[in-house]
Amino acid sequence: MKHVAVVILNWNGCAMLERFLPSVIAHSGDAELIVADNGSTDNSLAFLQQNYPQLRLICLDHNYGFAEGYNRALAQVEADYYVLLNSDVECPEHWIEPVVQMMEKEPDIAVAQPKLLMYDQRDTFEYAGGAGGFIDKYGYPFCRGRLFQTLEQDHGQYDDECDIFWATGACMFVRASVWHELGGLDGDFFAHMEEIDFCWRTHLAGYRVAYCPMSTVYHVGGGTLPKSSPFKTELNFRNNLSMLYKNLPASRRGWVLAMRMWLDRVAALKFLFEGHKGEYQAVRKAHRQYRKWKPALREKRTRNGIHPVSGVYRGLLLPEYYLLGRKSFTALRYVEELLQK
């Protein structure tokens, strides 16, 4: 098998490392295991040095966030494939081989993910990635197995290998040559949406993103920022708009972003009426930051070698979910189109 480097980016996650590193070490075969520490202030470094001196440790001088933290760490790692793995993921036997074998068999696959299930409800898809991610035409992300907050049980309904729009950053396999070709993640994003942006750029460069059902991992999720965090809300709204501005074709950019800004304002008012003033202010702050970023985002647009992008749902997820009650991936109106290469 090609040289695979499994890289766990850690920030103050000593408890997660203690809990989940044993499964990664036991079941990763010949892969190189690396922990990149993002300037932790807890006991992470002492724990690793005392209990796992055999692991390679990359120490960053402060918390660069998920995106730039991985950029700086992987700049120091030589491998054929990188596996970006969250510290709160349990890995069973033979979790690496099926994904790498799929990517070796089909060289145009640059990014892939395994099936992602919940750690404490092992028959249920996990929020962060499920059975592979997609977005709708206004940039709302969703997964096979997860629409908004609704999680499906795994009955084998998504056990088919298929192309997807984005792979989860909780366990993302990346062809190292493509990672460097595309310049890694957008470090300005800090965290959230950075893997979707990277996968979008992967499509634009002419590569594929795929889901491998022969591999399964179990994810806790929400270990760094709780779901109700205003900072998380700010990052999600800001980065989503930024991703759209960077990657949409000129023919769609203006009207899609105008609609998204309007929908975001509706979401902000909903937060306010429900008593979540912090989230309301987070959306407003996200919009201010996005407008401030626009000159820099303009320079990041992909201009050359743009390839057609598949995997974008041509419907609007919000009314299908909230008004029509379509709570599963297979219930969506145009879902069959998403799975056509």
Summary of the structure (lengths in Angstrom):
residues: 341
radius of gyration: 19.2
end to end distance: 26.9
largest distance: 56.2
contacts: 1156
relative contact order: 0.13
helix: 41%
strand: 21%
